[in-house]
Amino acid sequence: SMAATEPGTRKRRPKGHFAAAAGRAKRPRGGAGRQLEAGMRGILITCNMNERKCVGEAYSLLGEYGDLLYGPEQFSDHEERLSGSEREEDEDDVEAALKKEVGQIRASTEQKLRRFQSVESGANNVVFIRTRGIEPENLVHHILKDMHTTKKKKTRVILRMLPISGTCKAFMEDMKKYAETFFEPWFKAPNKGTFQIVYKARNNSHMSREEVIKELAGIVGSLNPENKVDLNNPQYTIVVEIIKSVCCLSVVRDYVLFRKYNLQEVVKNNKDDIKQNPSSLTEEQNSKAVKPETEEEEKSSKEVKQDNK
């Protein structure tokens, strides 16, 4: 401990040493493209404490259903082709070593283009899996529908799994501009539906829940006056998840039936389930188209109901 060291030893460290170390600790591994930012799509997953185990469960669950819905993941084979043509040349060791290094860099770039890639979310107990070339809303709805039907518990640490099909900067002007286009497939006339808005902000104090809900509900209303708020059993739930300066959005079906997209709750037998079947849109239409984890969230979902009225 510091108290045990002689007085002289503490002065040697440069002044910014601890600040720099703290900064390094917080920075995501792997730099650019490895943290949640505007422009990404993916799946936001909440867990209790064990984030590494959560990432593992997410890869395994998403991999299983991803292969099922979209076929096995294709990896490009241009590396094999390259190494084949290189063998003909007679290269010295230096050049060979260099080529090998370039190959490894290329392979690590390939890695970033995977269908599912965990990135730093910017909040504790939240894991963000970036997706490429798939519809997060489709995939997650499919997983929940399957678990709801079979009642097979498939995960231990994952709590909720929310598709995020759009992200923008978490400032009111950006969000309004983004939402006007983003909401069109569900809510722009002739499309319409009943809806509610659920809102959660983490590590962000500059956004006002009331203002966001009011503005977004206003946009939905302006796209088609027949879009109506329904807090008991809406066709669509607009999910707004803000982390730091990123706003994550999606429009999901069966939010109430699937227990707020909570994988632990959806496999429990529930007497209400008998009355209601999951909505089944065709994949084509859809591509256009649970218990609170904490008291705070319980409180917040009550507030949202007040706000929406």
C-alpha positions as CSV (number, residue, x, y, z in Angstrom):
1,S,0.0,0.0,0.0
2,M,1.0,3.6,-0.5
3,A,1.3,4.3,3.3
4,A,4.0,1.6,3.5
5,T,6.4,3.2,0.9
6,E,9.0,5.7,1.9
7,P,8.0,9.3,1.3
8,G,10.5,9.8,-1.5
9,T,9.1,7.1,-3.9
10,R,5.8,8.7,-4.5
11,K,7.1,11.8,-6.1
12,R,8.8,10.0,-9.0
13,R,5.7,9.2,-10.9
14,P,4.7,11.9,-13.4
15,K,1.7,13.9,-12.4
16,G,-0.7,12.5,-15.0
17,H,0.2,8.9,-14.4
18,F,-2.9,7.9,-12.6
19,A,-5.3,9.8,-14.8
20,A,-3.7,8.2,-17.8
21,A,-4.0,4.7,-16.3
22,A,-7.6,5.3,-15.5
23,G,-8.3,6.5,-19.0
24,R,-6.6,3.4,-20.4
25,A,-8.6,1.1,-18.2
26,K,-11.9,2.5,-19.5
27,R,-11.0,2.6,-23.1
28,P,-12.4,-0.4,-25.1
29,R,-10.0,-3.0,-26.3
30,G,-9.3,-2.9,-30.0
31,G,-10.0,0.8,-30.6
32,A,-12.1,2.1,-33.4
33,G,-15.3,0.2,-34.3
34,R,-15.2,-1.7,-31.0
35,Q,-17.5,0.5,-29.1
36,L,-21.2,1.4,-29.6
37,E,-21.6,4.4,-31.8
38,A,-24.2,6.0,-34.0
39,G,-24.8,4.1,-37.3
40,M,-24.5,0.6,-35.8
41,R,-27.3,-2.0,-35.6
42,G,-27.3,-4.8,-33.2
43,I,-28.7,-6.4,-30.1
44,L,-28.6,-4.8,-26.6
45,I,-28.5,-7.4,-23.9
46,T,-28.8,-6.8,-20.1
47,C,-27.3,-9.1,-17.5
48,N,-26.5,-9.2,-13.8
49,M,-22.8,-8.7,-13.2
50,N,-21.1,-11.4,-15.4
51,E,-20.6,-9.6,-18.7
52,R,-18.1,-12.0,-20.1
53,K,-20.4,-15.0,-19.5
54,C,-23.2,-12.9,-21.0
55,V,-21.2,-12.3,-24.2
56,G,-20.5,-16.1,-24.4
57,E,-24.2,-16.9,-24.0
58,A,-25.1,-14.3,-26.6
59,Y,-22.7,-15.6,-29.2
60,S,-24.0,-19.2,-28.7
61,L,-27.7,-18.3,-28.8
62,L,-27.4,-15.8,-31.7
63,G,-25.2,-18.2,-33.6
64,E,-27.7,-21.0,-33.2
65,Y,-30.7,-19.0,-34.4
66,G,-28.7,-17.0,-36.9
67,D,-27.6,-20.2,-38.7
68,L,-31.2,-21.5,-38.5
69,L,-32.7,-18.3,-40.1
70,Y,-30.0,-17.1,-42.4
71,G,-27.9,-20.2,-43.1
72,P,-24.3,-20.8,-41.9
73,E,-22.1,-17.8,-41.9
74,Q,-20.0,-17.4,-45.1
75,F,-16.4,-16.4,-44.7
76,S,-14.5,-15.1,-47.8
77,D,-11.9,-17.4,-49.1
78,H,-9.6,-14.8,-50.7
79,E,-6.9,-15.6,-48.3
80,E,-6.4,-19.1,-49.6
81,R,-6.4,-17.8,-53.2
82,L,-3.8,-15.3,-52.3
83,S,-1.5,-17.7,-50.6
84,G,-1.7,-20.1,-53.6
85,S,-0.5,-17.5,-56.1
86,E,2.3,-16.3,-53.7
87,R,3.9,-19.7,-53.5
88,E,5.0,-19.6,-57.1
89,E,7.3,-16.6,-56.4
90,D,10.6,-17.3,-54.9
91,E,10.7,-14.9,-52.0
92,D,13.3,-14.3,-49.4
93,D,12.5,-14.6,-45.7
94,V,11.9,-10.9,-45.1
95,E,9.3,-10.7,-47.8
96,A,7.7,-13.9,-46.6
97,A,7.5,-12.5,-43.1
98,L,6.0,-9.3,-44.4
99,K,3.4,-11.1,-46.4
100,K,2.5,-13.2,-43.4
101,E,2.0,-10.1,-41.3
102,V,-0.2,-8.5,-44.0
103,G,-2.3,-11.8,-44.1
104,Q,-2.8,-11.6,-40.3
105,I,-3.9,-8.0,-40.5
106,R,-6.3,-9.0,-43.2
107,A,-7.6,-11.9,-41.2
108,S,-8.2,-9.6,-38.2
109,T,-10.2,-7.3,-40.5
110,E,-12.3,-10.2,-41.7
111,Q,-13.0,-10.9,-38.0
112,K,-14.6,-7.5,-37.7
113,L,-17.0,-8.3,-40.5
114,R,-18.5,-11.2,-38.6
115,R,-22.3,-11.5,-38.4
116,F,-22.1,-10.9,-34.6
117,Q,-19.5,-8.9,-32.9
118,S,-19.4,-7.8,-29.3
119,V,-18.6,-4.1,-28.9
120,E,-18.1,-2.1,-25.7
121,S,-21.6,-0.7,-24.7
122,G,-20.5,2.1,-22.5
123,A,-22.6,0.9,-19.5
124,N,-22.3,-1.7,-16.8
125,N,-24.4,-4.9,-17.1
126,V,-25.1,-4.1,-20.7
127,V,-23.6,-6.0,-23.6
128,F,-24.0,-4.8,-27.2
129,I,-23.6,-7.3,-30.1
130,R,-23.2,-5.5,-33.4
131,T,-24.9,-7.3,-36.3
132,R,-24.2,-7.3,-40.0
133,G,-26.4,-8.3,-42.9
134,I,-29.3,-9.4,-40.7
135,E,-32.5,-7.9,-39.3
136,P,-32.1,-7.7,-35.5
137,E,-35.9,-7.3,-35.0
138,N,-36.6,-10.5,-36.9
139,L,-34.0,-12.5,-35.3
140,V,-34.8,-11.5,-31.7
141,H,-38.5,-11.9,-32.2
142,H,-37.9,-15.4,-33.6
143,I,-35.8,-16.3,-30.5
144,L,-38.4,-15.1,-28.1
145,K,-41.2,-16.7,-29.9
146,D,-39.4,-20.0,-29.8
147,M,-38.6,-19.7,-26.1
148,H,-42.1,-18.6,-25.4
149,T,-43.5,-21.6,-27.2
150,T,-41.1,-24.3,-25.9
151,K,-40.6,-22.9,-22.4
152,K,-37.0,-24.1,-22.7
153,K,-34.6,-22.0,-20.7
154,K,-31.5,-21.4,-22.8
155,T,-29.5,-18.8,-20.9
156,R,-28.5,-18.2,-17.3
157,V,-27.1,-14.7,-17.2
158,I,-28.8,-12.9,-20.0
159,L,-31.9,-11.0,-18.8
160,R,-33.3,-9.0,-21.6
161,M,-32.4,-9.1,-25.3
162,L,-33.5,-6.0,-27.3
163,P,-33.0,-5.6,-31.0
164,I,-31.5,-2.3,-32.0
165,S,-32.2,-1.6,-35.7
166,G,-31.1,2.0,-35.7
167,T,-28.8,4.3,-33.7
168,C,-28.2,8.0,-33.8
169,K,-26.6,10.7,-31.6
170,A,-28.5,11.2,-28.4
171,F,-29.5,14.9,-28.9
172,M,-33.0,16.0,-29.5
173,E,-32.5,17.4,-33.0
174,D,-30.6,14.3,-34.2
175,M,-33.3,12.0,-32.7
176,K,-36.2,13.9,-34.3
177,K,-34.6,14.0,-37.7
178,Y,-33.7,10.3,-37.5
179,A,-37.0,9.1,-36.2
180,E,-39.0,10.8,-38.9
181,T,-37.5,8.3,-41.4
182,F,-36.9,5.4,-39.1
183,F,-40.6,5.1,-38.0
184,E,-42.0,5.1,-41.6
185,P,-42.1,1.4,-42.2
186,W,-44.5,0.8,-39.3
187,F,-46.3,4.1,-38.9
188,K,-46.4,6.1,-42.2
189,A,-49.8,6.0,-43.9
190,P,-51.2,3.6,-45.1
191,N,-49.3,1.7,-42.4
192,K,-50.5,2.3,-38.8
193,G,-50.7,0.7,-35.4
194,T,-51.2,1.1,-31.7
195,F,-48.0,1.8,-29.9
196,Q,-46.3,2.6,-26.6
197,I,-42.9,4.1,-26.0
198,V,-40.5,2.6,-23.4
199,Y,-37.5,4.7,-22.4
200,K,-34.3,4.0,-20.5
201,A,-31.2,6.2,-20.3
202,R,-27.8,5.1,-18.9
203,N,-24.8,7.3,-18.2
204,N,-26.6,10.2,-19.7
205,S,-28.1,13.1,-17.9
206,H,-28.8,15.7,-20.6
207,M,-31.9,14.1,-22.2
208,S,-35.3,14.6,-20.7
209,R,-37.5,11.5,-20.7
210,E,-40.7,13.5,-20.9
211,E,-39.4,15.6,-23.8
212,V,-38.2,12.5,-25.8
213,I,-41.4,10.6,-25.3
214,K,-43.5,13.7,-26.3
215,E,-41.5,14.4,-29.4
216,L,-41.3,10.8,-30.6
217,A,-45.1,10.3,-30.0
218,G,-45.7,13.5,-32.0
219,I,-43.7,12.2,-34.9
220,V,-45.6,8.9,-34.9
221,G,-48.9,10.9,-34.9
222,S,-47.8,13.1,-37.7
223,L,-46.9,10.0,-39.9
224,N,-50.5,8.9,-39.6
225,P,-53.2,10.4,-37.3
226,E,-54.6,6.9,-36.9
227,N,-51.6,5.7,-34.9
228,K,-52.9,5.5,-31.4
229,V,-51.3,5.0,-28.0
230,D,-52.1,1.8,-26.2
231,L,-50.4,1.0,-23.0
232,N,-52.0,-2.4,-22.2
233,N,-51.4,-4.4,-25.4
234,P,-49.9,-2.3,-28.2
235,Q,-49.1,-3.8,-31.6
236,Y,-45.8,-2.0,-31.5
237,T,-43.5,-1.0,-28.7
238,I,-41.0,1.7,-29.6
239,V,-37.8,0.9,-27.6
240,V,-35.6,3.9,-26.8
241,E,-32.3,3.0,-25.0
242,I,-29.8,5.8,-24.5
243,I,-26.3,5.1,-23.5
244,K,-23.9,8.0,-23.1
245,S,-24.3,10.0,-26.3
246,V,-25.9,7.2,-28.4
247,C,-29.6,6.7,-28.9
248,C,-30.6,3.1,-29.8
249,L,-34.0,2.6,-31.3
250,S,-36.3,-0.2,-32.4
251,V,-39.9,-1.0,-33.0
252,V,-40.9,-4.4,-31.6
253,R,-43.9,-6.6,-31.5
254,D,-45.3,-8.8,-28.7
255,Y,-43.5,-6.7,-26.0
256,V,-46.1,-7.5,-23.4
257,L,-46.6,-11.1,-24.4
258,F,-42.9,-11.8,-24.4
259,R,-42.4,-10.2,-20.9
260,K,-40.5,-7.1,-22.1
261,Y,-38.2,-9.4,-24.1
262,N,-36.9,-10.9,-20.9
263,L,-35.4,-14.4,-21.6
264,Q,-35.8,-15.5,-18.0
265,E,-39.5,-14.5,-17.7
266,V,-40.7,-15.7,-21.1
267,V,-40.0,-19.4,-20.4
268,K,-42.1,-19.3,-17.2
269,N,-45.6,-20.8,-17.5
270,N,-48.1,-18.0,-17.4
271,K,-51.8,-18.2,-17.4
272,D,-52.2,-15.1,-19.5
273,D,-50.4,-16.7,-22.4
274,I,-53.3,-18.9,-23.3
275,K,-55.4,-15.9,-24.4
276,Q,-52.9,-14.6,-26.8
277,N,-50.7,-15.8,-29.7
278,P,-47.6,-14.1,-30.9
279,S,-48.1,-11.8,-33.9
280,S,-47.1,-13.6,-37.1
281,L,-46.1,-11.3,-39.9
282,T,-44.4,-12.7,-42.9
283,E,-40.6,-12.2,-43.0
284,E,-41.0,-9.8,-45.9
285,Q,-43.6,-7.6,-44.1
286,N,-41.6,-7.7,-41.0
287,S,-38.3,-6.6,-42.6
288,K,-40.2,-3.5,-43.7
289,A,-42.2,-3.4,-41.1
290,V,-41.2,-9.7,-18.3
291,K,-40.4,-8.3,-15.1
292,P,-38.5,-5.1,-14.5
293,E,-34.9,-5.7,-13.5
294,T,-34.7,-3.1,-10.8
295,E,-37.1,-0.9,-8.8
296,E,-35.9,2.0,-10.8
297,E,-37.1,0.4,-14.0
298,E,-40.4,-0.5,-12.5
299,K,-40.8,3.1,-11.5
300,S,-39.7,4.3,-14.9
301,S,-42.2,2.1,-16.7
302,K,-45.0,3.5,-14.6
303,E,-43.8,7.0,-15.5
304,V,-43.9,6.2,-19.2
305,K,-47.5,5.2,-18.8
306,Q,-48.2,8.5,-17.2
307,D,-46.3,10.3,-20.0
308,N,-48.0,8.5,-22.8
309,K,-51.4,9.5,-21.5
